[in-house]
Amino acid sequence: MDWLSKTLSQEPAILIISISVVLTIFIFAARRAHLNHLAKIKKIDESFNIK
């Protein structure tokens, strides 16, 4: 925990920026996975709609 207190006391901006980047990457990955999931569900739905 000593390294964390040193990091926070020296450069909090770098820590905030790095956390923001990680969260942004996670959000884009989750959104992409969600859209892929919706596309697969739509494809399965259309295969069952026999008219």
trRosetta pair geometry for C-beta under 8 A, 3 or more apart (Angstrom, degrees):
i j d omega theta_ij theta_ji phi_ij phi_ji
1 4 5.3 -49 -159 33 52 117
1 5 6.5 50 148 -18 75 100
2 5 6.0 -56 -151 37 34 107
2 6 6.4 34 151 -18 66 107
3 6 5.6 -56 -149 38 33 113
3 7 6.2 34 154 -21 67 107
4 7 5.7 -54 -146 36 31 111
4 8 6.2 27 157 -15 65 108
5 8 5.8 -54 -142 40 31 109
5 9 6.1 26 160 -16 65 111
6 9 6.0 -61 -144 40 26 105
6 10 6.1 13 162 -12 65 115
7 10 6.2 -65 -141 41 25 102
7 11 6.7 -54 -170 54 62 81
7 14 7.9 -103 -172 78 94 111
7 15 6.0 106 147 -68 110 125
8 12 5.7 38 -157 -89 58 90
8 15 6.6 -19 -95 -5 62 163
9 12 7.9 41 -73 -48 8 93
11 14 4.2 19 140 15 121 116
11 15 6.7 138 109 -15 77 86
12 15 5.5 -56 -153 39 43 114
12 16 6.2 42 152 -20 73 106
13 16 5.8 -55 -147 38 32 110
13 17 6.2 31 155 -18 66 107
14 17 5.8 -54 -145 38 30 110
14 18 6.2 27 157 -17 65 108
15 18 6.0 -57 -145 38 28 107
15 19 6.4 26 157 -16 64 107
16 19 5.9 -56 -147 38 29 110
16 20 6.3 33 153 -22 64 108
17 20 5.6 -55 -148 35 31 114
17 21 6.5 32 154 -21 65 103
18 21 5.7 -49 -147 33 34 112
18 22 6.5 33 154 -17 64 104
19 22 5.8 -55 -148 37 33 110
19 23 6.3 31 154 -16 66 108
20 23 5.8 -57 -146 40 29 109
20 24 6.2 31 156 -21 65 108
21 24 5.7 -55 -146 35 29 112
21 25 6.4 29 156 -17 64 105
22 25 5.9 -54 -150 36 30 110
22 26 6.4 30 152 -18 64 108
23 26 5.6 -55 -147 38 32 113
23 27 6.2 34 155 -22 67 105
24 27 5.7 -52 -146 34 31 111
24 28 6.5 27 157 -14 64 105
25 28 6.0 -57 -149 39 30 108
25 29 6.3 28 154 -18 65 109
26 29 5.8 -58 -146 39 30 110
26 30 6.2 28 157 -18 66 108
27 30 5.8 -56 -145 38 29 109
27 31 6.3 30 155 -20 64 107
28 31 5.7 -53 -144 36 31 112
28 32 6.3 32 156 -19 64 106
29 32 5.8 -54 -147 37 30 111
29 33 6.3 30 154 -17 64 106
30 33 5.7 -54 -146 38 31 111
30 34 6.3 34 153 -22 64 106
31 34 5.6 -54 -148 35 31 113
31 35 6.4 28 155 -16 65 105
32 35 5.9 -54 -147 37 31 108
32 36 6.4 32 153 -18 64 106
33 36 5.7 -54 -148 38 32 112
33 37 6.3 36 152 -22 64 106
34 37 5.6 -54 -150 35 31 114
34 38 6.5 31 152 -19 64 104
35 38 5.6 -50 -147 35 34 112
35 39 6.5 37 153 -20 64 103
36 39 5.7 -54 -150 35 33 113
36 40 6.5 31 153 -17 65 104
37 40 5.8 -55 -150 36 32 110
37 41 6.3 31 153 -18 66 106
38 41 5.6 -53 -145 38 32 112
38 42 6.2 35 154 -21 65 105
39 42 5.7 -53 -146 35 30 112
39 43 6.4 32 153 -20 63 105
40 43 5.6 -53 -148 35 33 112
40 44 6.4 31 154 -16 65 105
41 44 5.8 -55 -148 38 32 109
41 45 6.2 36 152 -22 65 107
42 45 5.5 -52 -146 36 31 115
42 46 6.3 30 156 -19 65 105
43 46 5.9 -54 -147 35 29 109
43 47 6.6 30 153 -22 62 105
44 47 5.8 -55 -152 31 33 112
44 48 6.9 23 154 -13 64 106
45 48 6.2 -68 -158 38 32 105
45 49 6.6 28 151 -23 68 109
46 49 5.7 -53 -144 31 38 112
